[in-house]
Amino acid sequence: MIQQELQHLYWRVGFGLNPANFNSLPKNRQQIVDAIFDNSKSTSPLKIDLSFMNGVTIKDLKENPKIARELRVTSRKKLADLNYAWLNQLVNTKELLREKMTLFWANHFVCKVNHVVFAQKFNNTLRTHALGDFKTFVKAISKEAAMLKYLNGKQNKKNQPNENFARELMELFTLGEGQYSEKDIKESARAFTGYNHDFDGNFRFKMKVHDQGEKTFFGKTGNFSGDDIIDIILEDKQCATYISAKIYRYFVNPKPNKKHIEAMANVFYKDYNIENLMRFVLLSDWFYDDENIGAKIKSPIEYLIGMVKTVPVKFEREKDLLKIQKLLGQTLLNPPNVAGWKGDKAWIDANTIMVRLKLPSVMLNNAVISSGENDELRKKYFKKNKGKLPIKVTVDWNTFSENYKNINPENLQDYILQGNSNKGTADFLKTLSKSSKQEYCVQLMSLPEYQMC
């Protein structure tokens, strides 16, 4: 594989590839893709210290409101620790594709809870099933405490059905809008009655509040359970098409190609095996077409992790990571709504582009960043800090220099930027000094083209 194709592949399955690893890779596309999947066979669960929950029982919470309040406050603070741990895992993982898929699924099976135990468990369920059987995956998600809490599953009882999960299951998780009727929602909601969880977040089925009557769903009638509903949904090839289209827009190109998506759906519909689908994508010639290289606007997380993997930095205050995420418009574990982040062009506005273009200089060269005029969050934040973004980091330029020691300065752009630069940028690059790889790297990261991958 040529260098541009390798960079493209590793931006899609991870967050780029530094030149130090090039020579150790196989030259054959099949072998490289096989190695990527081999490295992602194992699963490294995300773990933080949750000892504050040790010994606490639901009886304690009911009898002592003070303990309940303290636990809620601590749980919210621990969500920040979970955020940091996830970012760290994205930077340092060897299971590149599994972690990138986990990030993808987190914006598909969108869930937001303040209970850190449930949040960690949910995140690890995404990680466990990220490359597995989609049918098993959906069934596991339907039983997660975090999802039951987020979409009111515990309130779904035979005498008073709650339709939230049933609706989102079809609209957002499996089929897409307009592929079902209101009657289908009502009938499927009845099948999910009785879903509950215990204090530790383990699934519990309460038969007493489950509707055991016959349901008619998608033209079929029976005493369906929640798992039965999911089985019936996945019989519809529209599910394979819907998921394939989302994966195409995320991993290939935001502009859908119906022919390629149809080919993906044909593969996926055979067995709903996510790994088989991703192998098909990564081994397809069209995946490496010029039109797909540098075609994606990096999400804030992709942008941040990619920059840190190129020039390693250590954040001296972990809370600075939260500041950056908020300013860029994407905070892990805190999606805007059940539909998640829109992505693509929605990542960029007059304020976020200003932060993106300045952040490399701020982090790596102690530069100052000014506030935007149209965003109250950023105006308030920068006013408080006198126009500065006070981020304290230790930059590891030694590792950067070692990784890029065999790269001529004038060729650095081929490893930092994705896709072809326009004529204006190409002319501008000719004027920049290349005497310092460090300085040139920062300048490259400050270009609009660096926002693409």
C-alpha positions as CSV (number, residue, x, y, z in Angstrom):
1,M,0.0,0.0,0.0
2,I,1.2,3.5,-0.7
3,Q,1.7,6.0,2.1
4,Q,-1.4,8.0,1.4
5,E,-3.7,4.9,1.5
6,L,-2.0,3.7,4.7
7,Q,-2.7,7.1,6.4
8,H,-6.3,7.0,5.2
9,L,-6.8,3.5,6.5
10,Y,-5.3,4.4,9.9
11,W,-7.3,7.6,10.2
12,R,-10.5,5.7,9.6
13,V,-9.7,2.8,12.0
14,G,-7.9,4.9,14.5
15,F,-6.4,8.4,14.7
16,G,-3.6,8.3,12.2
17,L,-0.3,6.5,12.0
18,N,3.1,8.0,12.7
19,P,6.0,7.2,10.3
20,A,7.9,5.2,13.0
21,N,5.4,2.4,12.5
22,F,5.4,2.3,8.7
23,N,8.3,0.0,8.1
24,S,7.0,-2.6,10.6
25,L,3.7,-3.0,8.6
26,P,3.1,-5.6,6.0
27,K,3.0,-4.2,2.4
28,N,-0.1,-6.2,1.4
29,R,-3.5,-4.7,2.0
30,Q,-5.0,-7.9,3.1
31,Q,-2.3,-8.6,5.7
32,I,-2.5,-5.0,7.1
33,V,-6.3,-5.3,7.5
34,D,-5.9,-8.8,9.1
35,A,-3.4,-7.3,11.5
36,I,-5.8,-4.5,12.5
37,F,-8.5,-7.0,13.2
38,D,-6.1,-9.4,15.1
39,N,-5.1,-6.5,17.3
40,S,-8.8,-5.7,18.1
41,K,-9.8,-9.3,19.0
42,S,-9.2,-8.7,22.7
43,T,-11.2,-6.2,24.7
44,S,-9.7,-3.9,27.4
45,P,-12.6,-2.8,29.6
46,L,-12.7,0.8,30.8
47,K,-12.2,1.0,34.5
48,I,-12.1,3.7,37.1
49,D,-12.2,3.7,40.9
50,L,-15.8,3.1,42.0
51,S,-15.0,2.2,45.6
52,F,-17.2,5.0,46.8
53,M,-20.1,2.6,46.2
54,N,-18.7,-0.2,48.3
55,G,-21.1,-1.3,51.0
56,V,-23.9,1.0,50.0
57,T,-27.3,-0.6,49.7
58,I,-30.6,0.6,48.3
59,K,-31.9,0.5,51.8
60,D,-29.3,3.1,52.8
61,L,-30.5,5.4,50.1
62,K,-34.1,5.1,51.0
63,E,-33.5,5.6,54.8
64,N,-30.9,8.3,54.6
65,P,-31.4,11.1,52.0
66,K,-28.1,12.6,52.9
67,I,-26.2,9.5,51.7
68,A,-28.3,9.5,48.5
69,R,-27.4,13.2,47.8
70,E,-23.7,12.6,48.5
71,L,-23.6,9.6,46.2
72,R,-25.3,11.6,43.4
73,V,-22.7,14.4,43.7
74,T,-19.8,11.9,43.8
75,S,-21.2,10.0,40.9
76,R,-21.3,13.1,38.7
77,K,-17.7,14.0,39.6
78,K,-16.7,10.4,38.8
79,L,-18.1,10.9,35.3
80,A,-15.3,13.3,34.7
81,D,-12.8,10.5,35.6
82,L,-14.6,8.2,33.2
83,N,-14.3,10.8,30.5
84,Y,-10.5,11.1,31.1
85,A,-10.1,7.3,31.2
86,W,-11.8,7.0,27.9
87,L,-9.7,9.7,26.2
88,N,-6.6,8.0,27.6
89,Q,-7.7,4.6,26.2
90,L,-8.3,6.2,22.8
91,V,-4.8,7.6,22.8
92,N,-2.9,4.5,24.0
93,T,-4.9,1.6,22.8
94,K,-3.5,-1.2,20.7
95,E,-7.1,-2.3,19.9
96,L,-7.5,0.6,17.4
97,L,-10.6,-0.5,15.5
98,R,-12.4,-1.8,18.5
99,E,-12.0,1.6,20.2
100,K,-12.9,3.5,17.1
101,M,-16.0,1.3,16.7
102,T,-16.8,2.0,20.4
103,L,-16.7,5.7,19.7
104,F,-19.0,5.2,16.6
105,W,-21.5,3.1,18.5
106,A,-21.6,5.6,21.4
107,N,-23.1,8.0,18.9
108,H,-25.5,5.4,17.5
109,F,-26.8,3.8,20.7
110,V,-26.9,7.2,22.3
111,C,-27.3,7.2,26.1
112,K,-26.7,9.7,28.8
113,V,-26.8,9.0,32.6
114,N,-25.4,10.7,35.7
115,H,-25.0,7.3,37.4
116,V,-21.3,6.5,36.8
117,V,-21.6,2.8,37.5
118,F,-24.2,2.4,34.8
119,A,-22.3,4.7,32.5
120,Q,-19.1,2.6,32.8
121,K,-21.0,-0.6,32.3
122,F,-22.8,0.7,29.2
123,N,-19.5,2.0,27.7
124,N,-18.0,-1.5,28.2
125,T,-21.0,-3.2,26.6
126,L,-20.4,-1.0,23.5
127,R,-16.8,-2.0,23.5
128,T,-17.5,-5.8,24.0
129,H,-20.0,-6.0,21.1
130,A,-18.4,-3.3,18.9
131,L,-17.2,-5.9,16.3
132,G,-19.5,-8.8,17.1
133,D,-23.1,-9.9,16.3
134,F,-25.4,-7.0,15.8
135,K,-28.5,-8.9,16.9
136,T,-26.9,-9.9,20.2
137,F,-25.6,-6.3,20.5
138,V,-29.1,-4.7,20.2
139,K,-30.5,-7.2,22.7
140,A,-27.7,-6.4,25.2
141,I,-28.4,-2.6,24.8
142,S,-32.1,-3.1,25.4
143,K,-31.2,-4.6,28.8
144,E,-28.6,-2.1,29.9
145,A,-29.4,-0.2,33.1
146,A,-28.2,3.0,31.6
147,M,-30.5,2.7,28.6
148,L,-33.4,1.6,30.8
149,K,-32.9,4.7,32.9
150,Y,-32.3,7.0,29.9
151,L,-35.4,6.0,27.9
152,N,-37.7,5.2,30.9
153,G,-37.6,1.5,30.4
154,K,-38.3,0.9,34.1
155,Q,-41.6,2.8,33.8
156,N,-42.8,0.6,30.9
157,K,-45.4,-1.6,32.6
158,K,-48.4,-3.6,31.3
159,N,-51.0,-1.2,32.7
160,Q,-49.1,1.9,31.6
161,P,-46.7,1.3,28.7
162,N,-43.9,3.7,28.0
163,E,-43.1,3.9,24.3
164,N,-39.8,5.8,24.5
165,F,-37.4,2.9,23.9
166,A,-39.6,1.1,21.4
167,R,-39.7,4.3,19.3
168,E,-36.0,4.9,19.4
169,L,-35.2,1.3,18.9
170,M,-36.7,1.5,15.4
171,E,-36.2,5.2,14.5
172,L,-32.6,5.6,15.7
173,F,-31.1,2.2,16.4
174,T,-32.2,-0.2,13.7
175,L,-34.5,1.0,10.8
176,G,-34.6,4.8,10.5
177,E,-37.4,7.3,10.4
178,G,-40.7,6.4,8.6
179,Q,-40.1,2.6,8.5
180,Y,-42.8,1.6,11.0
181,S,-46.3,2.6,12.2
182,E,-47.5,4.1,15.4
183,K,-49.2,0.8,16.0
184,D,-45.9,-1.0,15.7
185,I,-44.5,1.3,18.4
186,K,-47.4,0.6,20.8
187,E,-47.3,-3.2,20.2
188,S,-43.5,-3.5,20.6
189,A,-43.6,-1.3,23.7
190,R,-45.8,-4.0,25.3
191,A,-43.2,-6.6,24.5
192,F,-40.5,-4.7,26.5
193,T,-42.7,-4.3,29.6
194,G,-41.1,-5.7,32.8
195,Y,-37.5,-4.7,31.8
196,N,-35.8,-3.6,34.9
197,H,-32.4,-3.7,36.7
198,D,-31.1,-4.1,40.2
199,F,-29.1,-1.6,42.3
200,D,-25.8,-2.7,40.7
201,G,-27.1,-2.3,37.2
202,N,-27.7,-5.9,36.4
203,F,-30.7,-6.7,34.2
204,R,-33.8,-8.0,36.0
205,F,-37.0,-9.1,34.3
206,K,-40.2,-8.5,36.3
207,M,-42.9,-10.9,35.0
208,K,-45.6,-9.3,37.2
209,V,-45.5,-6.1,35.2
210,H,-44.9,-7.7,31.8
211,D,-47.7,-7.8,29.2
212,Q,-48.2,-11.4,28.3
213,G,-50.9,-10.8,25.8
214,E,-50.6,-11.3,22.1
215,K,-49.0,-8.5,20.1
216,T,-49.2,-7.8,16.4
217,F,-46.0,-6.3,15.1
218,F,-44.9,-5.9,11.5
219,G,-47.8,-8.2,10.4
220,K,-46.9,-11.0,12.8
221,T,-48.9,-12.0,15.8
222,G,-47.7,-13.7,19.0
223,N,-46.9,-13.4,22.6
224,F,-43.7,-11.6,21.7
225,S,-40.9,-10.7,24.1
226,G,-38.5,-7.8,23.6
227,D,-35.9,-10.2,22.1
228,D,-38.6,-11.4,19.7
229,I,-39.3,-7.9,18.6
230,I,-35.6,-7.3,17.8
231,D,-35.5,-10.6,15.8
232,I,-38.4,-9.5,13.7
233,I,-36.9,-6.1,13.1
234,L,-33.7,-7.5,11.8
235,E,-35.6,-9.8,9.4
236,D,-36.2,-6.5,7.4
237,K,-33.2,-5.8,5.2
238,Q,-33.9,-2.1,5.8
239,C,-32.0,-2.6,9.1
240,A,-28.9,-3.8,7.3
241,T,-29.2,-0.9,4.9
242,Y,-29.7,1.7,7.6
243,I,-26.7,0.5,9.7
244,S,-24.5,0.2,6.5
245,A,-25.4,3.8,5.5
246,K,-24.3,5.1,9.0
247,I,-21.1,3.2,8.9
248,Y,-20.4,4.4,5.4
249,R,-20.9,8.0,6.4
250,Y,-18.7,7.6,9.4
251,F,-15.9,5.5,8.1
252,V,-15.9,6.3,4.3
253,N,-17.5,9.5,3.3
254,P,-20.3,11.8,4.7
255,K,-21.8,11.8,1.1
256,P,-23.5,8.5,0.7
257,N,-22.9,6.3,-2.3
258,K,-26.0,4.1,-2.8
259,K,-24.1,1.5,-4.8
260,H,-21.5,0.9,-2.2
261,I,-24.0,1.1,0.7
262,E,-26.2,-1.5,-1.1
263,A,-23.1,-3.8,-1.4
264,M,-22.4,-3.3,2.3
265,A,-26.0,-4.1,3.2
266,N,-25.9,-7.4,1.1
267,V,-22.8,-8.5,3.2
268,F,-24.3,-7.4,6.5
269,Y,-27.8,-8.9,6.0
270,K,-26.3,-12.4,5.6
271,D,-25.4,-12.7,9.3
272,Y,-25.3,-9.2,10.9
273,N,-21.7,-9.8,11.7
274,I,-20.1,-6.4,12.3
275,E,-16.5,-7.6,11.7
276,N,-17.4,-9.1,8.4
277,L,-19.0,-5.9,7.3
278,M,-16.0,-3.8,8.3
279,R,-13.6,-6.2,6.6
280,F,-15.6,-5.8,3.4
281,V,-15.4,-2.0,3.7
282,L,-11.7,-1.9,4.5
283,L,-10.7,-4.3,1.7
284,S,-12.9,-2.7,-1.0
285,D,-11.0,-0.7,-3.7
286,W,-13.5,2.1,-3.5
287,F,-12.6,2.7,0.2
288,Y,-9.3,4.0,-1.1
289,D,-10.7,6.2,-3.9
290,D,-9.3,9.8,-4.0
291,E,-12.8,11.1,-3.3
292,N,-12.8,9.4,0.1
293,I,-9.4,10.5,1.3
294,G,-9.5,13.7,3.3
295,A,-13.3,13.8,2.8
296,K,-14.4,13.8,6.5
297,I,-14.4,16.7,8.9
298,K,-12.7,15.4,12.1
299,S,-15.0,15.2,15.1
300,P,-13.6,17.2,18.1
301,I,-12.5,13.9,19.6
302,E,-10.8,12.7,16.4
303,Y,-9.2,16.1,16.1
304,L,-7.9,16.2,19.7
305,I,-6.7,12.6,19.9
306,G,-5.1,12.8,16.5
307,M,-3.1,15.9,17.5
308,V,-2.0,14.3,20.8
309,K,-0.9,11.1,19.0
310,T,1.2,13.2,16.6
311,V,2.8,15.3,19.3
312,P,2.5,13.5,22.6
313,V,1.4,15.8,25.5
314,K,0.7,15.3,29.1
315,F,-2.2,17.4,30.6
316,E,-1.1,18.6,34.0
317,R,-4.7,19.2,34.9
318,E,-7.2,16.7,33.7
319,K,-10.0,19.2,33.9
320,D,-8.4,21.0,31.0
321,L,-9.5,18.1,28.8
322,L,-13.1,18.9,29.7
323,K,-12.6,22.5,28.8
324,I,-11.3,21.7,25.4
325,Q,-14.1,19.2,24.7
326,K,-16.7,21.8,25.7
327,L,-15.1,24.5,23.5
328,L,-14.9,22.2,20.5
329,G,-18.5,21.1,20.9
330,Q,-18.2,17.4,21.8
331,T,-17.9,16.1,25.4
332,L,-17.7,12.3,25.8
333,L,-20.5,10.8,27.8
334,N,-22.6,14.0,27.4
335,P,-24.4,13.8,24.0
336,P,-26.8,16.7,23.2
337,N,-29.9,14.4,22.8
338,V,-31.0,10.9,22.0
339,A,-30.1,11.5,18.3
340,G,-26.5,12.3,19.3
341,W,-24.1,14.6,17.5
342,K,-25.0,15.4,13.8
343,G,-21.4,15.3,12.8
344,D,-19.8,16.4,9.5
345,K,-20.4,20.1,8.8
346,A,-22.2,20.5,12.1
347,W,-18.8,20.2,13.8
348,I,-17.7,23.6,12.4
349,D,-19.0,27.1,13.0
350,A,-17.5,30.5,13.2
351,N,-16.5,29.9,16.9
352,T,-15.3,26.3,16.8
353,I,-13.2,26.8,13.7
354,M,-11.4,29.6,15.6
355,V,-10.7,27.4,18.5
356,R,-9.5,24.5,16.2
357,L,-7.2,26.7,14.2
358,K,-5.6,28.2,17.3
359,L,-5.5,25.1,19.6
360,P,-2.2,23.6,18.2
361,S,-0.4,26.9,18.9
362,V,-2.0,27.1,22.4
363,M,-1.2,23.6,23.4
364,L,2.3,23.3,21.8
365,N,3.6,26.9,21.6
366,N,1.9,28.7,24.6
367,A,-0.1,30.9,22.2
368,V,-3.1,33.0,23.2
369,I,-6.6,32.4,21.8
370,S,-9.3,35.1,21.6
371,S,-13.0,34.6,22.2
372,G,-15.7,34.3,19.5
373,E,-18.4,37.0,19.3
374,N,-21.4,34.8,18.7
375,D,-21.1,32.0,21.2
376,E,-22.1,32.8,24.8
377,L,-20.3,29.8,26.3
378,R,-17.0,30.8,24.7
379,K,-17.5,34.5,25.4
380,K,-18.1,33.9,29.0
381,Y,-15.2,31.5,29.3
382,F,-12.6,33.6,27.6
383,K,-13.8,36.8,29.4
384,K,-13.2,35.0,32.7
385,N,-9.7,34.0,31.6
386,K,-8.8,37.4,30.1
387,G,-8.8,36.2,26.5
388,K,-6.6,33.1,27.2
389,L,-7.1,29.4,27.1
390,P,-5.1,28.4,30.2
391,I,-4.1,24.9,29.3
392,K,-1.1,23.4,31.2
393,V,0.6,20.6,29.2
394,T,4.0,19.1,29.0
395,V,4.9,18.6,25.3
396,D,7.0,15.6,24.4
397,W,8.9,16.9,21.4
398,N,11.6,14.2,21.9
399,T,9.1,11.4,21.0
400,F,7.8,13.5,18.0
401,S,11.4,14.0,16.8
402,E,12.2,10.3,17.1
403,N,9.0,9.3,15.3
404,Y,9.7,11.7,12.4
405,K,13.5,11.5,12.3
406,N,13.6,9.9,8.9
407,I,11.1,12.3,7.3
408,N,12.5,15.3,5.5
409,P,10.9,18.6,6.7
410,E,9.5,19.3,3.3
411,N,7.6,16.0,3.3
412,L,6.1,16.5,6.8
413,Q,2.9,17.7,5.3
414,D,2.3,14.3,3.6
415,Y,2.0,12.7,7.1
416,I,0.2,15.5,8.9
417,L,-2.5,16.5,6.3
418,Q,-4.9,14.1,4.6
419,G,-6.0,14.5,1.0
420,N,-4.9,17.0,-1.5
421,S,-4.4,20.7,-0.5
422,N,-5.9,23.4,-2.7
423,K,-3.6,25.6,-4.7
424,G,-3.8,28.5,-2.2
425,T,-2.7,26.2,0.6
426,A,0.0,24.6,-1.5
427,D,1.4,28.1,-2.4
428,F,1.2,29.1,1.2
429,L,3.1,26.0,2.4
430,K,6.0,27.0,0.0
431,T,6.4,30.2,2.0
432,L,6.7,28.6,5.4
433,S,10.1,27.9,7.0
434,K,10.9,24.3,7.3
435,S,14.1,24.6,9.3
436,S,12.3,23.4,12.4
437,K,10.1,20.3,12.2
438,Q,8.4,21.3,15.4
439,E,7.4,24.7,14.2
440,Y,6.4,23.4,10.8
441,C,4.2,20.7,12.5
442,V,2.4,23.3,14.5
443,Q,1.8,25.4,11.4
444,L,0.4,22.5,9.5
445,M,-1.9,21.6,12.3
446,S,-3.2,25.2,12.3
447,L,-4.4,24.9,8.7
448,P,-8.0,24.4,7.7
449,E,-6.9,21.3,5.8
450,Y,-5.9,19.7,9.1
451,Q,-9.6,19.6,10.1
452,M,-10.1,16.9,7.4
453,C,-9.3,13.2,7.5
